[in-house]
Amino acid sequence: MSNQRYLHLNLVGNEINHHQGAPAYERDHGGGPSRRNAYLPILEMGRLAEEGLCTAMFLGDIAGTAGSPAPDHGPPEPITAFAALACQTRYLGLIATASTSFYDPYNLARLLGSLDQISNGRAGFNAVTSVSEEWALNYSKESHPDRKTRYQIADEFLDVVTGLWENRELRFDPDGIRRFYADPINHQGKNYQVLGPLNVAPSPQGRPLIAQAGGSGPGIKVAAKHAEMVFTNANTREQAAEYRAQLDQALAEAGRAKGTVPAIPGLIPYLGRTLSEAEEKQRELDQHVDYELYAPFALVQFGLEYTFDSIDDPFPLDQLPKPEDVQDTIKSTYGNYVGLYTWITDHPGATVRDVTAHSLARGGAQHRKFIGSYDDFVEDLATWHADGHVGGFNLMFPTGVIDIREFVDEVVPRLIDRGIYRGRPDSRPLRERFGA
């Protein structure tokens, strides 16, 4: 078997990650997905991701909405959407996000185990702890736990689902008949009491892959114990190296080998045949957004209740709290805030408009943006790949289908020619692709 190390490129398929100006841009340029049914864009993007030889597709989960009326349609529940997409793809990994704060571990183990069966060993579980107080009230909870408690719950939750998944096997009886066997786990913990066994047979990969977005200290600790891939943030190669070192130290403390869990940061590409063409695409998308309208929401989600006279006022760096001072109070994830804080401090002349544009939830605020030509993008990926600190990238395209089609047609052949990307689909079970 070849020891060639290829980039993992995963598609983040939620429309909420698109640029705020994407709907108008798609209307002007054509080629956008139907928005009459929330599932259709996901199916179309998933088929393109498979055509582009992506290792997997991520779907985030927004477990509720604040206020009324609700939007015309929210993002589809990921496991349900992936059950449909599994029947339209053969190779694409399907990594569904679910909250360890809101799900029951036995129920989620059944759902994801069933998706793993439907997809023939392509399912994954992106474990998050969620941050919204309003959402918690929808799940019979009096309040949302603090960060430390959420990660303690997540640790036990992952112990339970892993135990349920691993206490199963398919084996041959003496008469030659292959049967499914499962044993109880008899889990008695602080938060969960689960007898088992799980009544879903294992897939070819045994159990779903576990991914985790570990950015803070508690998150990295949970990722080091349980995860087989980490969805992380790295705006610079130096940050990628620093995170790799932190994760490796945590892996060693958890009794696992360093380097065995790939760290895969988010990346937002604005691409064109030339740099100027890519810059023009970003400008056109920006022109479709009323940043003054979005500024209060965009800043408050990061704990910044700053008032301003003009959207073009300089952003007050002196009012920006350090990440360590707000890690238990921010209304977004800690990794999101660190990404925003780093960007603002690296751009001391930024205006409120600039910070708003960068911090909007849609458009992947916390993640690195690349603006440039197809060839420059390939060279950028090759440089990060050569460093060895990341296993690949989670791609968050500004406009969805239009950009993914462009990526498949223009970038994928260049990556294959560069020798850093597979030239054919990876048919292995998903966990095996990531080294588990």
C-alpha positions in Angstrom: 0.0 0.0 0.0 1.3 3.5 -0.9 2.4 5.7 2.0 1.5 8.8 0.1 -0.1 11.4 2.3 -3.0 13.2 0.7 -5.0 16.2 1.8 -8.4 15.6 3.3 -10.8 18.2 1.9 -14.2 18.1 3.6 -17.2 20.2 2.5 -19.2 22.1 5.2 -22.6 22.0 3.7 -24.8 24.3 5.7 -26.2 27.3 4.0 -25.8 29.3 7.2 -22.1 29.2 6.6 -22.5 31.0 3.3 -21.8 34.7 2.8 -24.8 36.8 3.8 -24.9 38.1 0.2 -25.0 34.6 -1.3 -28.8 34.5 -2.1 -28.7 37.7 -4.1 -25.4 36.8 -5.8 -26.8 33.4 -6.9 -29.9 35.2 -8.2 -27.7 37.5 -10.3 -25.4 34.8 -11.6 -27.7 31.8 -11.8 -26.8 28.3 -10.8 -27.8 28.4 -7.2 -29.9 25.6 -5.7 -33.6 25.7 -5.1 -34.5 27.3 -1.8 -38.1 26.1 -1.7 -37.0 22.9 0.1 -34.2 23.0 2.7 -33.0 19.6 1.8 -32.4 20.1 -1.9 -29.3 22.3 -1.6 -27.7 19.8 0.7 -28.3 16.9 -1.7 -26.9 19.0 -4.6 -23.9 20.1 -2.6 -23.3 16.5 -1.4 -23.3 15.1 -5.0 -20.8 17.8 -6.0 -18.6 17.0 -3.0 -18.5 13.4 -4.1 -17.7 14.4 -7.6 -14.9 16.5 -6.2 -13.5 13.5 -4.3 -14.0 15.1 -0.9 -13.3 12.8 2.0 -16.5 13.9 3.9 -19.2 16.4 4.3 -20.0 18.1 7.5 -23.5 19.3 8.5 -23.8 21.6 11.5 -26.9 21.5 13.7 -28.8 24.5 15.0 -31.0 23.0 17.7 -33.4 25.8 18.0 -34.2 29.5 17.3 -34.5 32.5 19.5 -37.6 34.7 19.1 -40.6 34.6 16.8 -41.5 34.4 14.0 -38.9 31.7 13.0 -37.1 32.0 9.7 -38.9 30.6 6.6 -36.9 27.4 7.0 -34.1 26.5 9.3 -31.2 24.2 8.5 -32.3 20.5 8.2 -31.6 18.1 11.0 -28.2 16.6 9.9 -28.9 12.9 10.5 -32.1 13.0 8.5 -30.5 14.9 5.7 -27.6 12.5 5.5 -29.9 9.4 5.5 -31.2 10.8 2.2 -27.8 11.8 0.9 -26.4 8.3 1.7 -28.7 6.9 -0.9 -27.4 9.2 -3.6 -23.6 8.8 -2.9 -21.2 5.9 -2.7 -18.0 7.3 -1.2 -18.7 10.6 0.6 -18.2 10.5 4.4 -21.3 11.9 6.3 -20.4 13.7 9.5 -23.5 14.8 11.4 -23.3 17.3 14.2 -25.3 16.6 17.3 -25.2 18.2 20.8 -24.1 16.2 23.8 -26.0 18.7 25.9 -29.4 18.0 24.4 -29.4 14.5 23.0 -29.8 11.2 25.0 -26.8 9.0 24.3 -28.7 5.8 23.7 -31.1 7.5 21.3 -28.2 9.2 19.4 -26.2 6.0 19.3 -29.2 4.3 17.6 -29.7 7.1 15.1 -26.0 7.4 14.1 -25.6 3.6 14.1 -28.5 3.4 11.7 -26.9 6.1 9.4 -23.7 4.1 9.5 -25.6 1.0 8.3 -27.4 2.9 5.6 -24.2 4.4 4.3 -22.2 1.2 4.6 -19.6 2.6 7.0 -19.5 6.3 6.1 -21.1 7.9 9.1 -19.4 10.3 11.6 -20.5 12.1 14.7 -19.3 15.7 15.2 -19.8 16.2 19.0 -20.6 19.7 20.2 -21.7 21.0 23.6 -23.8 24.0 22.3 -23.8 27.5 23.7 -27.4 28.8 23.7 -29.4 29.4 26.8 -32.6 29.7 24.8 -32.1 26.3 23.1 -31.6 24.6 26.5 -35.1 25.7 27.5 -36.5 23.6 24.6 -35.0 20.4 26.0 -36.6 20.4 29.5 -33.6 22.0 31.1 -33.8 24.9 33.5 -30.6 26.5 32.1 -27.6 25.7 30.0 -24.7 24.4 32.0 -21.4 26.3 32.3 -18.5 25.4 30.0 -16.8 23.1 32.5 -19.9 21.2 33.2 -20.9 20.9 29.5 -17.6 19.2 28.8 -17.9 16.9 31.8 -21.3 15.8 30.4 -19.8 15.5 26.9 -17.0 13.2 28.2 -19.5 10.9 29.9 -21.8 11.1 26.9 -19.1 9.9 24.5 -18.1 7.1 26.9 -21.7 5.9 26.7 -22.1 6.0 22.9 -18.7 4.5 22.3 -19.5 1.7 24.8 -22.8 1.0 23.1 -21.2 0.9 19.6 -18.2 -1.2 20.6 -20.2 -3.8 22.6 -21.5 -5.3 19.3 -20.2 -7.8 16.8 -21.2 -9.9 13.8 -19.8 -13.5 14.2 -20.4 -16.9 12.7 -22.1 -19.5 14.8 -20.8 -23.1 14.7 -23.5 -23.9 12.1 -22.0 -21.3 9.8 -24.8 -18.7 10.2 -23.6 -15.1 10.7 -25.4 -13.5 13.6 -25.5 -10.2 15.4 -24.4 -10.2 19.1 -24.5 -7.3 21.5 -23.7 -7.1 25.2 -25.0 -4.7 27.9 -22.7 -1.9 29.1 -24.3 -1.3 32.5 -23.2 2.3 32.6 -23.9 4.0 35.9 -22.5 7.6 35.8 -23.2 11.0 37.2 -25.4 12.1 34.3 -26.4 8.8 32.5 -27.6 5.4 33.5 -27.7 3.1 30.5 -28.0 -0.7 30.5 -27.7 -1.5 26.8 -27.1 -3.3 24.6 -27.6 -1.3 21.4 -30.0 -3.0 19.0 -28.3 -1.8 15.8 -25.7 -4.0 14.1 -22.3 -2.6 13.3 -21.3 -1.4 9.9 -18.1 -2.3 8.0 -16.2 0.4 10.0 -17.4 -1.0 13.3 -18.8 2.3 14.6 -19.2 5.9 13.4 -16.2 8.2 13.4 -16.1 10.7 16.2 -15.1 14.3 15.4 -14.9 17.1 17.8 -14.3 20.9 17.7 -11.9 21.2 20.5 -10.6 24.8 20.9 -10.5 25.6 24.6 -8.6 23.6 27.2 -11.6 21.4 28.2 -12.5 20.9 24.5 -9.0 19.8 23.6 -9.0 17.3 26.5 -12.2 15.7 25.4 -11.0 15.6 21.8 -7.7 13.9 22.9 -9.7 11.2 24.7 -12.4 10.5 22.2 -11.9 12.1 18.8 -10.5 10.6 15.6 -10.5 14.0 13.8 -10.7 17.5 15.1 -12.5 20.4 13.4 -10.3 23.3 14.5 -9.4 26.9 13.7 -6.0 28.2 12.3 -5.7 31.5 10.6 -1.9 31.2 10.2 0.5 28.3 9.8 2.0 29.3 13.2 -1.4 28.8 14.8 -1.7 25.5 13.2 1.7 24.4 14.6 0.8 25.7 18.0 -2.6 23.8 18.0 -0.9 20.6 16.7 1.5 20.8 19.7 -1.3 21.3 22.2 -3.3 18.5 20.8 -0.3 16.1 20.7 0.4 16.9 24.4 -3.2 16.2 25.3 -3.1 13.0 23.3 0.0 11.8 25.1 -1.7 12.6 28.5 -4.7 10.6 27.4 -2.5 7.6 26.5 -2.7 8.0 22.7 0.1 8.4 20.2 1.0 11.9 19.1 0.0 12.8 15.6 -2.7 10.1 15.4 -5.7 12.5 15.3 -5.7 14.9 12.3 -6.5 18.6 13.0 -8.5 20.0 10.2 -9.2 23.8 10.2 -11.9 25.6 8.4 -11.1 27.5 5.3 -13.2 30.0 3.2 -12.0 30.3 -0.4 -12.8 33.2 -2.7 -11.5 32.1 -6.0 -11.1 33.2 -9.6 -8.9 32.9 -12.6 -6.9 35.8 -11.2 -6.6 37.6 -7.9 -8.6 40.6 -9.2 -11.4 38.3 -10.2 -11.5 36.7 -6.8 -11.5 40.1 -5.1 -14.3 41.3 -7.3 -16.4 38.3 -6.3 -15.9 39.2 -2.6 -16.8 42.9 -3.3 -19.9 41.9 -5.1 -21.0 39.6 -2.3 -20.3 42.4 0.3 -22.5 44.8 -1.7 -25.5 42.7 -1.1 -25.2 42.9 2.8 -26.6 45.7 5.0 -23.8 45.6 7.6 -25.3 48.4 9.7 -28.3 46.2 10.3 -26.3 43.2 11.2 -23.6 44.9 13.3 -25.4 44.7 16.7 -26.2 41.0 16.4 -22.8 40.1 15.0 -21.0 41.8 17.9 -23.3 40.7 20.7 -22.9 37.0 19.9 -19.2 37.5 20.8 -20.0 39.3 24.0 -19.2 42.8 22.5 -22.1 45.1 23.4 -20.4 48.1 21.8 -22.5 51.1 20.5 -21.3 53.2 17.6 -22.2 56.4 15.8 -21.2 55.2 12.4 -20.5 51.8 10.9 -17.3 53.3 9.5 -16.0 54.4 12.9 -12.7 52.7 14.0 -13.3 49.6 16.1 -12.2 50.4 19.7 -9.4 47.9 20.4 -9.3 49.0 24.0 -12.7 47.6 24.6 -11.9 44.2 23.2 -11.6 41.6 26.0 -8.9 39.0 25.9 -10.1 35.4 25.1 -9.2 34.1 28.5 -11.4 36.7 30.2 -14.6 35.8 28.3 -14.3 32.0 27.7 -17.1 31.3 30.1 -19.4 34.1 29.1 -19.3 34.5 25.3 -22.4 33.5 23.3 -20.5 31.8 20.6 -17.9 29.1 20.9 -14.5 29.8 22.4 -12.7 29.0 19.1 -14.9 31.4 17.3 -14.0 34.2 19.6 -10.3 33.4 19.5 -10.5 33.6 15.7 -12.3 36.9 15.8 -9.9 38.4 18.5 -6.9 37.3 16.4 -8.3 38.9 13.3 -9.1 42.2 15.0 -5.8 42.6 16.7 -4.0 41.8 13.5 -6.0 44.6 11.7 -5.6 47.6 14.1 -7.2 50.0 11.5 -10.4 47.9 11.1 -13.7 49.7 11.3 -17.0 48.5 12.9 -18.1 47.6 9.3 -14.9 45.5 8.8 -15.3 43.7 12.1 -19.0 43.1 11.4 -18.3 41.6 8.0 -15.7 39.3 9.6 -17.8 38.3 12.6 -21.1 37.4 11.0 -22.1 33.8 11.7 -22.7 33.2 8.1 -19.5 33.2 6.1 -17.5 31.3 8.7 -16.3 34.3 10.7 -13.7 32.5 12.8 -12.0 30.7 10.0 -9.2 31.7 7.6 -10.2 33.3 4.3 -8.2 32.8 1.1 -8.7 35.3 -1.7 -6.8 34.5 -4.9 -6.5 32.5 -8.2 -6.9 28.8 -8.6 -3.2 28.3 -9.0 -2.4 30.4 -5.9 -4.9 28.4 -3.9 -3.3 25.1 -4.9 0.1 26.5 -3.9 -1.3 27.7 -0.5 -2.8 24.3 0.2 0.5 22.6 -0.8 2.5 24.8 1.6 0.2 24.0 4.6 0.2 20.3 3.6 4.0 20.2 3.5 4.2 21.7 7.1 2.4 18.5 8.3 0.5 20.3 11.1 -3.0 19.9 9.5 -4.6 16.9 7.9 -6.5 19.0 5.4 -9.3 21.6 5.4 -13.0 21.9 6.0 -14.1 24.1 3.0 -16.8 26.7 3.6 -17.6 28.2 0.3 -19.2 31.7 0.2 -22.0 30.8 -2.3 -22.5 27.1 -2.1 -23.3 25.3 -5.4 -21.8 28.0 -7.7 -18.5 27.9 -5.8 -18.4 24.1 -5.4 -18.9 23.6 -9.1 -16.0 26.0 -9.8 -13.8 24.2 -7.2 -14.5 20.8 -8.8 -13.9 22.0 -12.3 -10.9 24.2 -11.7 -9.1 23.3 -8.5 -9.5 19.6 -8.1 -7.6 18.7 -11.3 -4.8 21.1 -10.3 -4.5 19.5 -6.8 -4.3 16.0 -8.4 -1.6 17.2 -10.8 0.3 18.7 -7.8 0.3 15.2 -6.2 -1.4 16.2 -2.9 -4.9 15.0 -3.6 -6.4 11.6 -4.5 -7.2 11.1 -8.1 -9.9 8.6 -7.4 -12.5 8.1 -4.7 -11.5 6.6 -1.3 -13.6 3.5 -0.8 -12.4 2.7 2.7 -14.7 3.1 5.7 -14.6 6.6 7.0 -12.7 6.0 10.2 -9.9 4.2 8.3 -9.5 7.2 6.0 -8.6 9.3 9.0 -6.2 6.7 10.4 -8.4 5.1 13.1 
